[in-house]
Amino acid sequence: MGTVRATGLVKTFGAVVAVNHLSFEARAGEFLTLLGPSGCGKTTTLRLVAGLERPDQGDIDLAGQPLSSAASGLFVPPERRGMGMVFQSYAIWPHMTVFENVAFPLQELRRPRPEIRDRVMTILGTVGLGGLHDRPAPMLSGGQQQRVALARALVSNPKVLLLDEPLSNLDARLREEMRFELRDMQAKLGITSIFVTHDQAEAMTLSDRIVVMNAGRIEQEGSPEEVYQRPSTRFVMDFLGRANHLPARIVGGGGFRLTVDGTEAWHDGQEVLLAFRPEAVEARPAERDGSWVGVVRSSVYVSGHLEYVVDLGKFTVRATGSEDHRLSHDARARLHVAPRAVRVWPRSADGSATANGGRPR
């Protein structure tokens, strides 16, 4: 297995810049996810890696061996890149059996029949389709078809596995099951994998690292915990889950400074935007007035805890609370915010965030 490295990738379609000077790497044996909304360029990036598209600029290499270079004109075709790909639609051939679908890549490579049979039967067992090799493809369930597509991508022992939203056509229950099965299989095989999705839960469940994309660029990359707990931009904060956003002002005495992640100094009186997730806010009964005391406007029960909307006057805040101290509608609540969970961004005159931010300290 090897590391996939992309450097300075650019891909345009007419006037649309789909990928805009993108650089990243998927380390050997790693499960890397390209995460972002529709139209952010993640699938185009995957197709560039696969060799299904040619980059206008930039380079791609695998284990130090160049696969494409726009500057030199080098371009290794898809079938010679040593990669397997699973498409969103599965691309299962309905006129073939399970065995024939999975065997097709090996037949194209003109492998001996005994080798083809041994390899196909082995990989079908690996993906949980043992005993179904003679079944016509149209008689399979959605989850089984997904496994066939995965087996076909793995049967030729690729160096890299590319997955383009392969779980999006499954129902919610099966999708959740397949997340864990896919991650377990990838870990056992130790294959370098690049996964594309717009589903945050999939990215969090499957990934060693996540590359969050927006408008053809990388907003942030890091472990699932890093990008969720320490988002570097407001886009990442909002895309990876719900967040409270409160306008605020830095207040302090003479010479006051607030350093954010050691990179930016805030000055006294500066307008900022505070952001923190609902799970970082605990709502408790309020016995007296004070800051961060408000009124409960609504509550819902979610998986072992309560979620509240608390009215602070000019603003509302989403918070969580214990079942043991349930707050009724219109009850007074004091909010306790975990300081390490708060992110800060400079705020422009129109109230929007203007730059990257971080955790106050």
C-alpha positions as a Python dict, from the first residue, in 0.01 Angstrom:
ca = {
    (1, 'M'): (0, 0, 0),
    (2, 'G'): (121, 352, -65),
    (3, 'T'): (56, 716, 3),
    (4, 'V'): (-150, 912, -248),
    (5, 'R'): (-28, 1270, -279),
    (6, 'A'): (-207, 1546, -471),
    (7, 'T'): (-39, 1882, -519),
    (8, 'G'): (-191, 2202, -657),
    (9, 'L'): (-481, 2034, -838),
    (10, 'V'): (-698, 2256, -1056),
    (11, 'K'): (-993, 2138, -1264),
    (12, 'T'): (-1235, 2362, -1450),
    (13, 'F'): (-1546, 2288, -1654),
    (14, 'G'): (-1600, 2591, -1873),
    (15, 'A'): (-1625, 2891, -1642),
    (16, 'V'): (-1676, 2673, -1332),
    (17, 'V'): (-1371, 2604, -1115),
    (18, 'A'): (-1453, 2266, -961),
    (19, 'V'): (-1116, 2211, -791),
    (20, 'N'): (-912, 2515, -696),
    (21, 'H'): (-541, 2456, -617),
    (22, 'L'): (-609, 2157, -393),
    (23, 'S'): (-329, 1974, -210),
    (24, 'F'): (-366, 1677, 26),
    (25, 'E'): (-237, 1329, 92),
    (26, 'A'): (-389, 997, 191),
    (27, 'R'): (-126, 814, 392),
    (28, 'A'): (-50, 447, 344),
    (29, 'G'): (-322, 233, 504),
    (30, 'E'): (-526, 537, 605),
    (31, 'F'): (-900, 596, 564),
    (32, 'L'): (-924, 955, 439),
    (33, 'T'): (-1259, 1123, 379),
    (34, 'L'): (-1329, 1416, 148),
    (35, 'L'): (-1631, 1579, 313),
    (36, 'G'): (-1838, 1870, 190),
    (37, 'P'): (-2169, 1985, 44),
    (38, 'S'): (-2286, 1909, -308),
    (39, 'G'): (-2085, 2098, -566),
    (40, 'C'): (-1778, 2149, -345),
    (41, 'G'): (-1551, 1951, -580),
    (42, 'K'): (-1502, 1633, -376),
    (43, 'T'): (-1620, 1387, -645),
    (44, 'T'): (-1420, 1568, -913),
    (45, 'T'): (-1114, 1538, -689),
    (46, 'L'): (-1173, 1163, -652),
    (47, 'R'): (-1210, 1128, -1030),
    (48, 'L'): (-880, 1312, -1079),
    (49, 'V'): (-711, 1064, -846),
    (50, 'A'): (-875, 772, -1028),
    (51, 'G'): (-767, 900, -1368),
    (52, 'L'): (-1124, 950, -1488),
    (53, 'E'): (-1050, 1323, -1531),
    (54, 'R'): (-733, 1507, -1632),
    (55, 'P'): (-621, 1795, -1411),
    (56, 'D'): (-570, 2136, -1571),
    (57, 'Q'): (-290, 2198, -1321),
    (58, 'G'): (-115, 1999, -1052),
    (59, 'D'): (37, 1659, -986),
    (60, 'I'): (-75, 1325, -841),
    (61, 'D'): (156, 1045, -733),
    (62, 'L'): (118, 710, -561),
    (63, 'A'): (399, 583, -337),
    (64, 'G'): (630, 835, -499),
    (65, 'Q'): (546, 727, -854),
    (66, 'P'): (385, 1000, -1068),
    (67, 'L'): (36, 927, -1202),
    (68, 'S'): (-40, 1261, -1363),
    (69, 'S'): (138, 1591, -1415),
    (70, 'A'): (-28, 1873, -1604),
    (71, 'A'): (304, 2052, -1652),
    (72, 'S'): (479, 1759, -1822),
    (73, 'G'): (172, 1605, -1985),
    (74, 'L'): (218, 1276, -1798),
    (75, 'F'): (-108, 1084, -1752),
    (76, 'V'): (-133, 722, -1642),
    (77, 'P'): (-471, 573, -1754),
    (78, 'P'): (-715, 446, -1487),
    (79, 'E'): (-657, 77, -1554),
    (80, 'R'): (-284, 116, -1485),
    (81, 'R'): (-309, 309, -1159),
    (82, 'G'): (-359, 12, -929),
    (83, 'M'): (-681, 152, -784),
    (84, 'G'): (-1026, 8, -725),
    (85, 'M'): (-1335, 229, -727),
    (86, 'V'): (-1687, 194, -591),
    (87, 'F'): (-1939, 429, -749),
    (88, 'Q'): (-2251, 579, -593),
    (89, 'S'): (-2475, 383, -831),
    (90, 'Y'): (-2275, 57, -773),
    (91, 'A'): (-2266, 1, -1154),
    (92, 'I'): (-2369, -364, -1115),
    (93, 'W'): (-2436, -539, -1448),
    (94, 'P'): (-2787, -687, -1427),
    (95, 'H'): (-2728, -954, -1693),
    (96, 'M'): (-2446, -1110, -1489),
    (97, 'T'): (-2434, -1323, -1179),
    (98, 'V'): (-2257, -1212, -862),
    (99, 'F'): (-1953, -1419, -961),
    (100, 'E'): (-1941, -1274, -1312),
    (101, 'N'): (-1968, -917, -1184),
    (102, 'V'): (-1680, -961, -943),
    (103, 'A'): (-1466, -1164, -1185),
    (104, 'F'): (-1487, -906, -1464),
    (105, 'P'): (-1174, -702, -1367),
    (106, 'L'): (-964, -1020, -1350),
    (107, 'Q'): (-1096, -1139, -1685),
    (108, 'E'): (-996, -806, -1837),
    (109, 'L'): (-647, -865, -1699),
    (110, 'R'): (-654, -1212, -1861),
    (111, 'R'): (-581, -1397, -1540),
    (112, 'P'): (-599, -1781, -1544),
    (113, 'R'): (-942, -1928, -1469),
    (114, 'P'): (-837, -2115, -1153),
    (115, 'E'): (-684, -1795, -1015),
    (116, 'I'): (-999, -1600, -1099),
    (117, 'R'): (-1224, -1848, -923),
    (118, 'D'): (-1006, -1869, -613),
    (119, 'R'): (-974, -1491, -585),
    (120, 'V'): (-1345, -1422, -647),
    (121, 'M'): (-1464, -1679, -395),
    (122, 'T'): (-1220, -1547, -136),
    (123, 'I'): (-1324, -1185, -174),
    (124, 'L'): (-1695, -1277, -174),
    (125, 'G'): (-1639, -1440, 163),
    (126, 'T'): (-1457, -1131, 286),
    (127, 'V'): (-1750, -902, 201),
    (128, 'G'): (-2014, -1138, 340),
    (129, 'L'): (-2146, -1282, 14),
    (130, 'G'): (-2020, -1636, 46),
    (131, 'G'): (-2265, -1880, -113),
    (132, 'L'): (-2429, -1616, -335),
    (133, 'H'): (-2186, -1639, -628),
    (134, 'D'): (-2442, -1794, -866),
    (135, 'R'): (-2725, -1552, -782),
    (136, 'P'): (-2837, -1312, -1059),
    (137, 'A'): (-2743, -954, -970),
    (138, 'P'): (-3104, -817, -995),
    (139, 'M'): (-3212, -1057, -717),
    (140, 'L'): (-2983, -892, -463),
    (141, 'S'): (-3086, -641, -199),
    (142, 'G'): (-2938, -292, -198),
    (143, 'G'): (-2689, -384, 71),
    (144, 'Q'): (-2584, -697, -117),
    (145, 'Q'): (-2534, -500, -438),
    (146, 'Q'): (-2315, -258, -247),
    (147, 'R'): (-2105, -553, -131),
    (148, 'V'): (-2074, -681, -488),
    (149, 'A'): (-1945, -341, -600),
    (150, 'L'): (-1697, -342, -312),
    (151, 'A'): (-1582, -697, -392),
    (152, 'R'): (-1531, -605, -758),
    (153, 'A'): (-1318, -306, -653),
    (154, 'L'): (-1103, -523, -424),
    (155, 'V'): (-1069, -843, -626),
    (156, 'S'): (-759, -732, -819),
    (157, 'N'): (-570, -637, -499),
    (158, 'P'): (-556, -261, -566),
    (159, 'K'): (-312, -37, -385),
    (160, 'V'): (-584, 222, -323),
    (161, 'L'): (-961, 197, -274),
    (162, 'L'): (-1171, 493, -393),
    (163, 'L'): (-1532, 523, -274),
    (164, 'D'): (-1776, 780, -413),
    (165, 'E'): (-2070, 801, -168),
    (166, 'P'): (-2126, 423, -186),
    (167, 'L'): (-2374, 414, 105),
    (168, 'S'): (-2607, 695, -6),
    (169, 'N'): (-2859, 463, -176),
    (170, 'L'): (-2913, 246, 131),
    (171, 'D'): (-3184, 294, 391),
    (172, 'A'): (-3087, 452, 722),
    (173, 'R'): (-3057, 129, 924),
    (174, 'L'): (-2854, -56, 662),
    (175, 'R'): (-2637, 250, 599),
    (176, 'E'): (-2540, 258, 965),
    (177, 'E'): (-2457, -114, 963),
    (178, 'M'): (-2248, -83, 650),
    (179, 'R'): (-2043, 202, 796),
    (180, 'F'): (-1904, -26, 1064),
    (181, 'E'): (-1861, -320, 826),
    (182, 'L'): (-1676, -106, 574),
    (183, 'R'): (-1446, 42, 837),
    (184, 'D'): (-1373, -298, 985),
    (185, 'M'): (-1297, -444, 641),
    (186, 'Q'): (-1068, -156, 547),
    (187, 'A'): (-876, -190, 873),
    (188, 'K'): (-830, -565, 823),
    (189, 'L'): (-710, -524, 466),
    (190, 'G'): (-492, -224, 551),
    (191, 'I'): (-569, -65, 217),
    (192, 'T'): (-526, 309, 158),
    (193, 'S'): (-880, 443, 111),
    (194, 'I'): (-1024, 775, -7),
    (195, 'F'): (-1394, 815, 68),
    (196, 'V'): (-1622, 1089, -62),
    (197, 'T'): (-1939, 1188, 125),
    (198, 'H'): (-2159, 1481, 223),
    (199, 'D'): (-2280, 1290, 531),
    (200, 'Q'): (-2109, 1413, 847),
    (201, 'A'): (-2202, 1101, 1047),
    (202, 'E'): (-2039, 877, 786),
    (203, 'A'): (-1724, 1087, 790),
    (204, 'M'): (-1704, 1081, 1170),
    (205, 'T'): (-1762, 706, 1190),
    (206, 'L'): (-1529, 591, 914),
    (207, 'S'): (-1236, 828, 895),
    (208, 'D'): (-883, 840, 1030),
    (209, 'R'): (-868, 1193, 891),
    (210, 'I'): (-1120, 1425, 728),
    (211, 'V'): (-1061, 1688, 459),
    (212, 'V'): (-1348, 1938, 473),
    (213, 'M'): (-1402, 2100, 132),
    (214, 'N'): (-1592, 2408, 22),
    (215, 'A'): (-1606, 2568, -323),
    (216, 'G'): (-1318, 2359, -456),
    (217, 'R'): (-1083, 2438, -167),
    (218, 'I'): (-987, 2280, 164),
    (219, 'E'): (-1138, 2451, 468),
    (220, 'Q'): (-973, 2226, 724),
    (221, 'E'): (-821, 1881, 761),
    (222, 'G'): (-761, 1673, 1069),
    (223, 'S'): (-895, 1387, 1277),
    (224, 'P'): (-1274, 1363, 1327),
    (225, 'E'): (-1231, 1499, 1679),
    (226, 'E'): (-1017, 1791, 1562),
    (227, 'V'): (-1248, 1915, 1289),
    (228, 'Y'): (-1558, 1876, 1508),
    (229, 'Q'): (-1427, 2009, 1839),
    (230, 'R'): (-1180, 2264, 1701),
    (231, 'P'): (-1319, 2395, 1370),
    (232, 'S'): (-1092, 2656, 1216),
    (233, 'T'): (-1362, 2838, 1018),
    (234, 'R'): (-1730, 2916, 1065),
    (235, 'F'): (-1811, 2704, 758),
    (236, 'V'): (-1661, 2396, 925),
    (237, 'M'): (-1838, 2478, 1252),
    (238, 'D'): (-2176, 2498, 1081),
    (239, 'F'): (-2133, 2212, 835),
    (240, 'L'): (-2024, 1954, 1092),
    (241, 'G'): (-2315, 2007, 1327),
    (242, 'R'): (-2539, 2255, 1500),
    (243, 'A'): (-2387, 2559, 1664),
    (244, 'N'): (-2487, 2860, 1867),
    (245, 'H'): (-2365, 3194, 1731),
    (246, 'L'): (-2363, 3499, 1956),
    (247, 'P'): (-2230, 3846, 1873),
    (248, 'A'): (-1996, 3975, 2144),
    (249, 'R'): (-1735, 4237, 2223),
    (250, 'I'): (-1393, 4192, 2380),
    (251, 'V'): (-1396, 4380, 2711),
    (252, 'G'): (-1097, 4431, 2938),
    (253, 'G'): (-873, 4676, 3115),
    (254, 'G'): (-576, 4861, 2972),
    (255, 'G'): (-348, 4648, 2762),
    (256, 'F'): (-599, 4364, 2756),
    (257, 'R'): (-533, 4093, 2493),
    (258, 'L'): (-708, 3768, 2415),
    (259, 'T'): (-496, 3520, 2222),
    (260, 'V'): (-668, 3263, 2001),
    (261, 'D'): (-461, 2949, 1944),
    (262, 'G'): (-152, 3165, 1976),
    (263, 'T'): (-197, 3316, 1630),
    (264, 'E'): (-412, 3624, 1664),
    (265, 'A'): (-445, 3900, 1923),
    (266, 'W'): (-783, 4054, 1998),
    (267, 'H'): (-804, 4412, 2119),
    (268, 'D'): (-1030, 4571, 2377),
    (269, 'G'): (-1364, 4665, 2223),
    (270, 'Q'): (-1329, 4446, 1915),
    (271, 'E'): (-1653, 4301, 1774),
    (272, 'V'): (-1641, 3921, 1760),
    (273, 'L'): (-1867, 3623, 1704),
    (274, 'L'): (-1876, 3344, 1964),
    (275, 'A'): (-1964, 2994, 1848),
    (276, 'F'): (-2018, 2679, 2053),
    (277, 'R'): (-2208, 2357, 2011),
    (278, 'P'): (-2528, 2277, 2207),
    (279, 'E'): (-2363, 1982, 2382),
    (280, 'A'): (-2106, 2224, 2530),
    (281, 'V'): (-2385, 2412, 2710),
    (282, 'E'): (-2556, 2268, 3019),
    (283, 'A'): (-2889, 2411, 3130),
    (284, 'R'): (-2951, 2397, 3506),
    (285, 'P'): (-3226, 2541, 3727),
    (286, 'A'): (-3158, 2910, 3803),
    (287, 'E'): (-3207, 3018, 4164),
    (288, 'R'): (-3128, 3385, 4108),
    (289, 'D'): (-3067, 3641, 3833),
    (290, 'G'): (-2733, 3682, 3665),
    (291, 'S'): (-2549, 3650, 3339),
    (292, 'W'): (-2645, 3356, 3119),
    (293, 'V'): (-2981, 3316, 3287),
    (294, 'G'): (-3279, 3277, 3056),
    (295, 'V'): (-3619, 3118, 3006),
    (296, 'V'): (-3683, 2773, 2857),
    (297, 'R'): (-3892, 2810, 2542),
    (298, 'S'): (-3892, 2447, 2424),
    (299, 'S'): (-3742, 2108, 2504),
    (300, 'V'): (-3710, 1770, 2334),
    (301, 'Y'): (-3585, 1433, 2454),
    (302, 'V'): (-3294, 1296, 2246),
    (303, 'S'): (-3111, 969, 2318),
    (304, 'G'): (-3078, 990, 2694),
    (305, 'H'): (-3067, 1367, 2742),
    (306, 'L'): (-3281, 1675, 2697),
    (307, 'E'): (-3222, 1952, 2447),
    (308, 'Y'): (-3349, 2299, 2527),
    (309, 'V'): (-3396, 2630, 2352),
    (310, 'V'): (-3328, 2900, 2612),
    (311, 'D'): (-3428, 3263, 2558),
    (312, 'L'): (-3163, 3505, 2688),
    (313, 'G'): (-3351, 3817, 2581),
    (314, 'K'): (-3186, 3933, 2261),
    (315, 'F'): (-3066, 3583, 2173),
    (316, 'T'): (-3163, 3218, 2204),
    (317, 'V'): (-2921, 2938, 2284),
    (318, 'R'): (-2954, 2566, 2228),
    (319, 'A'): (-2839, 2370, 2533),
    (320, 'T'): (-2851, 2023, 2686),
    (321, 'G'): (-2963, 1899, 3025),
    (322, 'S'): (-2992, 1594, 3244),
    (323, 'E'): (-3306, 1383, 3273),
    (324, 'D'): (-3264, 1409, 3650),
    (325, 'H'): (-3322, 1786, 3644),
    (326, 'R'): (-3586, 1831, 3377),
    (327, 'L'): (-3677, 2195, 3316),
    (328, 'S'): (-4035, 2279, 3229),
    (329, 'H'): (-4155, 2525, 2969),
    (330, 'D'): (-4102, 2887, 3087),
    (331, 'A'): (-3870, 2769, 3368),
    (332, 'R'): (-3569, 2985, 3447),
    (333, 'A'): (-3239, 2825, 3347),
    (334, 'R'): (-2876, 2912, 3402),
    (335, 'L'): (-2642, 2817, 3119),
    (336, 'H'): (-2296, 2680, 3190),
    (337, 'V'): (-2068, 2689, 2884),
    (338, 'A'): (-1745, 2488, 2864),
    (339, 'P'): (-1479, 2754, 2789),
    (340, 'R'): (-1263, 2520, 2582),
    (341, 'A'): (-1555, 2460, 2346),
    (342, 'V'): (-1600, 2826, 2251),
    (343, 'R'): (-1466, 2946, 1918),
    (344, 'V'): (-1411, 3312, 1832),
    (345, 'W'): (-1413, 3490, 1496),
    (346, 'P'): (-1371, 3859, 1413),
    (347, 'R'): (-1701, 4021, 1318),
    (348, 'S'): (-1751, 4267, 1033),
    (349, 'A'): (-1990, 4562, 1034),
    (350, 'D'): (-2275, 4348, 898),
    (351, 'G'): (-2234, 4097, 1183),
    (352, 'S'): (-2078, 3817, 980),
    (353, 'A'): (-1761, 3631, 1067),
    (354, 'T'): (-1464, 3756, 866),
    (355, 'A'): (-1177, 3518, 931),
    (356, 'N'): (-1061, 3198, 1090),
    (357, 'G'): (-1098, 3169, 1462),
    (358, 'G'): (-1009, 2948, 1748),
    (359, 'R'): (-1051, 2865, 2112),
    (360, 'P'): (-995, 3149, 2359),
    (361, 'R'): (-731, 3078, 2619),
}
